[in-house]
Amino acid sequence: MRVMLRAHMDTAATNEGITTGGLPQAIKKLMEKVKPEAAYFGLHEGVRSCWIVFDLQDSAQVPALTWDLFHEFHAEIEVGPVMTAEELGKALGALQSS
């Protein structure tokens, strides 16, 4: 299932992670694990954030995938299903048929 992981990370923790190299290592590790369809990084509500779209094979993967973000960067994380415009059109078409 295609999902989007959204993480807002603590400023002090990410500052430390930038200084020590821990933040780039954690992001690289996560990218290697999820092989994202898309990944974006920026500010949201004044804090460092990321939005990562990837195929989640099993919901049991979520704790391991998000551990570094929670543990090292005190992130607030949401993971939820998303779809492309084409998939949305198909889903809405199915609703109209019923």
N, C-alpha and C positions, 0 to 999 in steps of 0.2 A: 504494500500500500504506500502510495506517495504521501509523505508527511512534510510538514515544515516545523523545524525546531527553531524557536525564538528564544534567545538568551539575553538578558540584561545583566551585565557584570559589574560588580562593585569597583568603584574608582580606585580606592586605596589598594585593593588586592591586584587589580590589573596593572597599576603603576609598578608595584613590586614585581609582578610577572614580566613586565617589559624590561625592567632593570636586570633581572636575573636570567631572562631568556625563557622563563617558564610559560609565558603566554603564547609565543610563537610555536613552541614545542607542543603545547596542548592542542592548539588549533590544527597544526599539521597532523598530529595523531588522530584527531577526530575526522579530519578530511580523508585520511587514508582508510579509516574504518568504514565510513558511510559512502564514500565515492559520490559526492553530491551532484545532482543535476544542476544546481545553482547554489551559490553562497555569496552573501552580501554582508558587509561589515560597515558600521557607522555609529552615529549617535541616535539615541531615542530617549526622549524624556531626560536628556542631559547626561546619560551614561553610555558607556561603550556597549554596543549590542551587536548581535549577529542574527541572521536569518538564513537557515540552511535547509534546502529542499532535497530530499533523498528518498529512496525506496526502503521502507522499514519491513524487513522480512518477518519479524516476530516482536511483539511488544515486550517480551522478556529482555530484549536487547537494551531498552531505554536506560535502566539504571547504570549499566556499564558505560554506555555512550556518554552519559551526562555527568558521570562521577567527577572528572577533573574540573568541569565548569562549576559544579556545586562546591566541591571540596576546596579547590585552590582559589577560585575567583568569586565565591559567594553569589553565584548567579541565581536570578529568578528565571525559571525555564518553563516554557510551554511547548508541548508537542501535540500537533493535531493534523488530521487528514486534510489534504488540499487536492485540487484538481485543476487541470488546464481548462481553457475556454472551450475547447473541443469536447472534453469530457463533461463539462457543465451543460453544453448544448444537448448532448446525448441523454444526460440525466433528466433535464427538463422536458425533452421530447418524450421520454418514457412516462413522465408524470402526466403529460397531456393525453397520452394514449389510454391512461387508466381511468 
